[in-house]
Amino acid sequence: MDSRVRTKSYGKRILASLPGFPVTESLDDALNFAAALDAGKETDSCAEG
């Protein structure tokens, strides 16, 4: 995730407007999450917050 979404005043509004999903700044976590979705699995590999 672009760090500006977390650090700028408009970030909370943007995140609140999206459906619930894991939030991460780790590329590895994001790739693992996407691979699990592609494989049809549910995962919480991305850390919340």
Contacts in CASP RR format, 6 or more apart in sequence:
PFRMAT RR
TARGET T0000
AUTHOR 0000-0000-0000
METHOD contacts of the structure
MODEL  1
MDSRVRTKSYGKRILASLPGFPVTESLDDALNFAAALDAGKETDSCAEG
1 23 0 8 1.000
1 24 0 8 1.000
1 25 0 8 1.000
3 25 0 8 1.000
4 11 0 8 1.000
5 11 0 8 1.000
5 14 0 8 1.000
5 15 0 8 1.000
6 25 0 8 1.000
15 23 0 8 1.000
22 29 0 8 1.000
22 33 0 8 1.000
22 44 0 8 1.000
22 45 0 8 1.000
22 46 0 8 1.000
22 47 0 8 1.000
22 48 0 8 1.000
23 46 0 8 1.000
23 47 0 8 1.000
23 48 0 8 1.000
23 49 0 8 1.000
24 30 0 8 1.000
24 33 0 8 1.000
24 46 0 8 1.000
24 47 0 8 1.000
26 46 0 8 1.000
26 47 0 8 1.000
29 45 0 8 1.000
29 46 0 8 1.000
29 47 0 8 1.000
30 46 0 8 1.000
32 43 0 8 1.000
32 45 0 8 1.000
32 46 0 8 1.000
33 43 0 8 1.000
33 45 0 8 1.000
33 46 0 8 1.000
36 42 0 8 1.000
36 43 0 8 1.000
36 45 0 8 1.000
37 43 0 8 1.000
END
